[in-house]
Amino acid sequence: MTIVFDFGAVLFTWRPADLLRRHFPVRAASAPQAAELAQAVFSHADWHQFDRGVLAMDAVVTRTAARLGLAPAALTRMMESIPDHLAPMQDTLALLTQLRALLEQQAQASKLYFLSNMPAPYARALVQRHDFLQCFDGGVFSSEVALIKPEAEIYALIERRYALAPASTIFIDDNAANVHAAQARGWRGIRFESASQLQAELAQHDLVLWP
């Protein structure tokens, strides 16, 4: 059995609207305003290019500030603060630790990997700050390979790199489109909502974790 984890909003907190409310309290004064601004910043093609590793942070700041009328200095501070915002989600981390122990009791072919859309500076920060990431047997950051989910090519790449067998690969992601793309390749997909929901769904795949 192989299990592939997404990072943002699965293993690490990712609340973009909260970021915008903190750094742009006037433009994101209400929850709806913050959600709308977060969509405009983080779902735009410029951010996707940052995820892909082909657009640098300063270029994203320049383009986004001009496009949305945001103060470049404040936008820079927000973007530089993101590694601090990406805190481990303790409930999911506990499940990850249990999974590592469970898989080690099973066949040698049982592995843990990650597949994350992550700009290069944030990927570096996570690896440097969090020793528990060593429990993964490998993984792919989008910025390292110039591909992003839900593009089929990034799933094909991790399959080739680690010789994944789609039918025995479970993919965990909070984004429905990313899960559907994995399922289209024959992977088993779980859309993450909470640690308790994930634990229940893993049990359906014969991965029973203790309370």
Secondary structure as a PSIPRED ss2 file (coil, helix, strand):
# PSIPRED VFORMAT (PSIPRED V4.0)

   1 M C   1.000  0.000  0.000
   2 T E   0.000  0.000  1.000
   3 I E   0.000  0.000  1.000
   4 V E   0.000  0.000  1.000
   5 F E   0.000  0.000  1.000
   6 D C   1.000  0.000  0.000
   7 F C   1.000  0.000  0.000
   8 G E   0.000  0.000  1.000
   9 A C   1.000  0.000  0.000
  10 V C   1.000  0.000  0.000
  11 L C   1.000  0.000  0.000
  12 F E   0.000  0.000  1.000
  13 T C   1.000  0.000  0.000
  14 W C   1.000  0.000  0.000
  15 R C   1.000  0.000  0.000
  16 P H   0.000  1.000  0.000
  17 A H   0.000  1.000  0.000
  18 D H   0.000  1.000  0.000
  19 L H   0.000  1.000  0.000
  20 L H   0.000  1.000  0.000
  21 R H   0.000  1.000  0.000
  22 R H   0.000  1.000  0.000
  23 H H   0.000  1.000  0.000
  24 F C   1.000  0.000  0.000
  25 P C   1.000  0.000  0.000
  26 V C   1.000  0.000  0.000
  27 R C   1.000  0.000  0.000
  28 A C   1.000  0.000  0.000
  29 A C   1.000  0.000  0.000
  30 S C   1.000  0.000  0.000
  31 A H   0.000  1.000  0.000
  32 P H   0.000  1.000  0.000
  33 Q H   0.000  1.000  0.000
  34 A H   0.000  1.000  0.000
  35 A H   0.000  1.000  0.000
  36 E H   0.000  1.000  0.000
  37 L H   0.000  1.000  0.000
  38 A H   0.000  1.000  0.000
  39 Q H   0.000  1.000  0.000
  40 A H   0.000  1.000  0.000
  41 V H   0.000  1.000  0.000
  42 F H   0.000  1.000  0.000
  43 S C   1.000  0.000  0.000
  44 H C   1.000  0.000  0.000
  45 A H   0.000  1.000  0.000
  46 D H   0.000  1.000  0.000
  47 W H   0.000  1.000  0.000
  48 H H   0.000  1.000  0.000
  49 Q H   0.000  1.000  0.000
  50 F H   0.000  1.000  0.000
  51 D H   0.000  1.000  0.000
  52 R H   0.000  1.000  0.000
  53 G C   1.000  0.000  0.000
  54 V C   1.000  0.000  0.000
  55 L C   1.000  0.000  0.000
  56 A C   1.000  0.000  0.000
  57 M H   0.000  1.000  0.000
  58 D H   0.000  1.000  0.000
  59 A H   0.000  1.000  0.000
  60 V H   0.000  1.000  0.000
  61 V H   0.000  1.000  0.000
  62 T H   0.000  1.000  0.000
  63 R H   0.000  1.000  0.000
  64 T H   0.000  1.000  0.000
  65 A H   0.000  1.000  0.000
  66 A H   0.000  1.000  0.000
  67 R H   0.000  1.000  0.000
  68 L H   0.000  1.000  0.000
  69 G C   1.000  0.000  0.000
  70 L C   1.000  0.000  0.000
  71 A C   1.000  0.000  0.000
  72 P H   0.000  1.000  0.000
  73 A H   0.000  1.000  0.000
  74 A H   0.000  1.000  0.000
  75 L H   0.000  1.000  0.000
  76 T H   0.000  1.000  0.000
  77 R H   0.000  1.000  0.000
  78 M H   0.000  1.000  0.000
  79 M H   0.000  1.000  0.000
  80 E H   0.000  1.000  0.000
  81 S H   0.000  1.000  0.000
  82 I H   0.000  1.000  0.000
  83 P H   0.000  1.000  0.000
  84 D H   0.000  1.000  0.000
  85 H H   0.000  1.000  0.000
  86 L C   1.000  0.000  0.000
  87 A C   1.000  0.000  0.000
  88 P E   0.000  0.000  1.000
  89 M C   1.000  0.000  0.000
  90 Q H   0.000  1.000  0.000
  91 D H   0.000  1.000  0.000
  92 T H   0.000  1.000  0.000
  93 L H   0.000  1.000  0.000
  94 A H   0.000  1.000  0.000
  95 L H   0.000  1.000  0.000
  96 L H   0.000  1.000  0.000
  97 T H   0.000  1.000  0.000
  98 Q H   0.000  1.000  0.000
  99 L H   0.000  1.000  0.000
 100 R H   0.000  1.000  0.000
 101 A H   0.000  1.000  0.000
 102 L H   0.000  1.000  0.000
 103 L H   0.000  1.000  0.000
 104 E H   0.000  1.000  0.000
 105 Q H   0.000  1.000  0.000
 106 Q C   1.000  0.000  0.000
 107 A C   1.000  0.000  0.000
 108 Q C   1.000  0.000  0.000
 109 A C   1.000  0.000  0.000
 110 S C   1.000  0.000  0.000
 111 K E   0.000  0.000  1.000
 112 L E   0.000  0.000  1.000
 113 Y E   0.000  0.000  1.000
 114 F E   0.000  0.000  1.000
 115 L E   0.000  0.000  1.000
 116 S E   0.000  0.000  1.000
 117 N C   1.000  0.000  0.000
 118 M C   1.000  0.000  0.000
 119 P C   1.000  0.000  0.000
 120 A H   0.000  1.000  0.000
 121 P H   0.000  1.000  0.000
 122 Y H   0.000  1.000  0.000
 123 A H   0.000  1.000  0.000
 124 R H   0.000  1.000  0.000
 125 A H   0.000  1.000  0.000
 126 L H   0.000  1.000  0.000
 127 V H   0.000  1.000  0.000
 128 Q H   0.000  1.000  0.000
 129 R H   0.000  1.000  0.000
 130 H C   1.000  0.000  0.000
 131 D H   0.000  1.000  0.000
 132 F H   0.000  1.000  0.000
 133 L H   0.000  1.000  0.000
 134 Q H   0.000  1.000  0.000
 135 C H   0.000  1.000  0.000
 136 F C   1.000  0.000  0.000
 137 D C   1.000  0.000  0.000
 138 G E   0.000  0.000  1.000
 139 G E   0.000  0.000  1.000
 140 V E   0.000  0.000  1.000
 141 F E   0.000  0.000  1.000
 142 S H   0.000  1.000  0.000
 143 S H   0.000  1.000  0.000
 144 E H   0.000  1.000  0.000
 145 V H   0.000  1.000  0.000
 146 A C   1.000  0.000  0.000
 147 L C   1.000  0.000  0.000
 148 I C   1.000  0.000  0.000
 149 K C   1.000  0.000  0.000
 150 P C   1.000  0.000  0.000
 151 E C   1.000  0.000  0.000
 152 A H   0.000  1.000  0.000
 153 E H   0.000  1.000  0.000
 154 I H   0.000  1.000  0.000
 155 Y H   0.000  1.000  0.000
 156 A H   0.000  1.000  0.000
 157 L H   0.000  1.000  0.000
 158 I H   0.000  1.000  0.000
 159 E H   0.000  1.000  0.000
 160 R H   0.000  1.000  0.000
 161 R H   0.000  1.000  0.000
 162 Y H   0.000  1.000  0.000
 163 A C   1.000  0.000  0.000
 164 L C   1.000  0.000  0.000
 165 A C   1.000  0.000  0.000
 166 P H   0.000  1.000  0.000
 167 A H   0.000  1.000  0.000
 168 S H   0.000  1.000  0.000
 169 T E   0.000  0.000  1.000
 170 I E   0.000  0.000  1.000
 171 F E   0.000  0.000  1.000
 172 I E   0.000  0.000  1.000
 173 D E   0.000  0.000  1.000
 174 D C   1.000  0.000  0.000
 175 N C   1.000  0.000  0.000
 176 A H   0.000  1.000  0.000
 177 A H   0.000  1.000  0.000
 178 N H   0.000  1.000  0.000
 179 V H   0.000  1.000  0.000
 180 H H   0.000  1.000  0.000
 181 A H   0.000  1.000  0.000
 182 A H   0.000  1.000  0.000
 183 Q H   0.000  1.000  0.000
 184 A H   0.000  1.000  0.000
 185 R C   1.000  0.000  0.000
 186 G C   1.000  0.000  0.000
 187 W C   1.000  0.000  0.000
 188 R E   0.000  0.000  1.000
 189 G E   0.000  0.000  1.000
 190 I E   0.000  0.000  1.000
 191 R E   0.000  0.000  1.000
 192 F C   1.000  0.000  0.000
 193 E C   1.000  0.000  0.000
 194 S C   1.000  0.000  0.000
 195 A H   0.000  1.000  0.000
 196 S H   0.000  1.000  0.000
 197 Q H   0.000  1.000  0.000
 198 L H   0.000  1.000  0.000
 199 Q H   0.000  1.000  0.000
 200 A H   0.000  1.000  0.000
 201 E H   0.000  1.000  0.000
 202 L H   0.000  1.000  0.000
 203 A H   0.000  1.000  0.000
 204 Q H   0.000  1.000  0.000
 205 H C   1.000  0.000  0.000
 206 D C   1.000  0.000  0.000
 207 L C   1.000  0.000  0.000
 208 V C   1.000  0.000  0.000
 209 L C   1.000  0.000  0.000
 210 W C   1.000  0.000  0.000
 211 P C   1.000  0.000  0.000
